[in-house]
Amino acid sequence: MKIAICEDKQNERDALGDMLKAEIDRRRIAGEVVLFSSGEAMLKAMRGETFPVNFLDIYMDKITGVEVASEIRSRDKEAAIVFTTSSRDHMTEGFDLGAVHYLLKPYTREAVEAALDRCLRVAGAAERFVELTANRENRKVFLAKIGWIESQDKSCVLRLPNESLRVYTRLDELLSLISDSRFLRCHRSFAVNLDHAAYVKGNDFVMKDGSLVPIRREGRARIKELFEDYCFEKQRRGY
């Protein structure tokens, strides 16, 4: 996922870029921050691509952030747009273009985090990953690709679409590293990615590929309830 920043003041451009880089690293999102010093430079880059997330300074010489946003919106109805500004004077115009947030200067970490949260909900382009060592190689594994995890002795096997990946980490340690609400420990030896679960049948999760993942006896009713709540929340948000 690429995040574009268009800001003509270098100190503010670099400050916002550093905050966003730190935030996507903290969230373990596969992302890249691209910096532009003018509306003209960003529009030139957009001849070849558009960016799913855009932070645009409203007040720039020649081509303004509002003009850049108008071009973005004409080409990509789903892109997330955040206006950065020291004034709220153009808020109405910005929201007419579908801006998801206004980020007031000077920036704070909390404000940047809130703005990025809104962007990720709208753009739907981000995907988190976990870095693991498997077969003596470092691997970046996208969480969305993991169907479920099985604990075997002192290792874990990650079930991916076209392979099974063994890592020498205990299940509780791996889940702590992943730290993602999609993953539910449903058994002493299993954790399931709820996005890959189709439904519950008897004592098992039936996965979308037809595989069965067991649910422990103790707390089984609560696990089923958590799954139902998760599915309801996805529907409510339109995911």
N, C-alpha and C positions, 0 to 999 in steps of 0.2 A: 504494500500500500504506500502510495506517495502522498506526502503532505506538502502543499505549496504555501510558501510565505511570500507575500508581495509587500515590501516596505522600503521606502526610499531613504530612511535614516538607518545607517549601518549599525549603530549601537542598539537600537530597538529591534532591528532585524536579527542581529546575532543573539540578543537576549532571549527573544521568543524562540528562536531556533534551538538554543541550548536547553530551554525548558521543555520543549516538545520532544527533543531527542532523549532527555532524561526520563520523561514520562513513558514513552513507548518502550524504552529499555526496561523500566520498572515493571511494566505490564507484560513484558515478553511478547510484544507485538512485532511481527515482521514488517517493518516500515522504514521509510526513507524520507528525510526532510529536504526539500529543494527550495533554495533561496533565490528571490528575484528582487532587484533593486529598483525596478520601475514597472509600471503597467505595460509599457511597450515591450519590455523584455519578456514578461510573462505571456503576453498575447502572441509573441513570436514563437515561444516554446509550445504554445497551445496549437500551433499549426500541425504538430505531429501527435499530440496527446492532450487529454484533459486529466485533471487530478481529482480523485474522489473527495479530498479534504482540502479546503482553501482558506487561508487566513489573509485577509486583504485590508491594507490600510486605506481608509476612506480618503484622506487628504494627501494626494500626491500631485506633483506637477504634471501638466499635460493630461495624461490619461489617469482618471481617478479609480479608486477601488470599486465604486459603484458601476463605472463603465466596464471594468473587467468582470465584475459579477454578472452584469447583463449578458456579456458574451458567453460566460460559463453556462449560465442558465439556458441560453438559446441552444446550446449543444449537449447539455447533460442535465436532465431534470432531477436526477438523484444526487448530484454532488452536494456536499455539505459546505456551506459558506459561513465564515465568521468574519465580521467586520471589526478591525482594531482601530480605536479612535480615542481621542481625549475629550470628545464632546458627543452628546446624544442628539445633536441637531438633525442628523439624517436617519434616525431610527426608522421612521415610517417608510421612507424610500427603500431602506435596506430590507425591511420585512416584506415589502411588496415583491422583492426579488427572491424571497424564500430564505433569507438568512436565518440560521438556527441559533445565533448567539451574537452578542456584542461584548467585546473584550476591551475594557477600559485601561488606558495607560495611566501610570506605570503598571506593568504586569506583576502579578503575584503568582506563586506556584498554585495556590488554591483556585484562583480564577482560571488559569490555563488548564488545570485538571478538569474543572467543570465544563469548560468549552470543548475540550477533547471528548469528554463523555457524550455530549450531545452530538458531536460530529460522528462518532462511531455508531451511535444508535441510528442515525439517519443514513449514513453512507453504507453501512453494512459491509464494509470492505476489509475490515481488519481481521486478522486471525492470529491468535496467540500460538506460541510454540514452546516446547521445552527442549533444552539441550541435554543430551544423554550420551553416554559412552556405550556402544554396542559393537561387539567384534573388534575391539581395540580401535574403533573409529569414533570420532565425535559426530553426532547426528543432531540436526534440528528437526524435531518431529512436530508437525502441526497437530494441535489438540483435536481439531475437528476430524482428523483422520483416524483417531484412536476409537475403536468400537468398544472394547472393554479391556481390562487388565486382569491377568491371573497371576497370583502369587504361587511360586513353586520353590520350596526350600528357602534359600537366601536370595533368590532372584525373582524377577517379574517378567512375564511375557506380555507384550503389548500386541493386541490383535489389530492389524492395519488392513486396508482393503486387499492388498496383494502380497502381504508378507506378515510374518510374526517376528517381532523384535525382542530379543532377550537382553535385559539389563540387570546387572548385579546390584540391585537396590531392593530393600524391603518395601512392601506395599505401603505401609504408613509413611515412610520417608518419601516415596515417590508421589503420593497424593499431596503431601505437604509442599513438595516442590512444584507440582502442577497448580495447586491452589485455585481451582476453577469450579464454579457451582454446577457445571454440567456433569461432574463426576460424583457418583454416589457409591459409597462402599456398601454393598448389599449382602456381603457374605464375608466370612473370615478370610477367604482366599480370592475374592473377586471384587472389583469395582467396575461399574458400568457407566459409559457415556450416555446420558439420558437422551441425547439427540439421536442416538442410534437404536434406541429401544422402540419397538413397535407397540407392544402391549404386555400385560402381565397375564400369564396363564398358569394357574395352580401355584406351584412353588418356584416358578422361573420367570425371568424376563425373556420374552421372545424378541430377538433382535430383527432388524429390518432385512438381514440376509438369511433369516431363518434359524440362526444359531440360538441355543438356549444358555442363559447365564443364571445360575442358581441364586435364590434369595434365602437368607438364613431364617431359621424358624423363629428365633427370638426377635421380636420387633418387626415381624413380617408385615403386619397391618400398617405400621407407621411407614415402612418403606414404600408400600403401595400408595399410601396417601401422599407422600412426598413426590412420587412420580406423577400422580394425577394433578397435584398443584403445579408442578413444573410445566406440564402440558397445557394446563389452563392459562398460565401466565404467558406462554409462547403465543397462544391463540389471541390473547388479549392485546398483546403488543404487535400482532400481525407478522410474526416471524415465520 
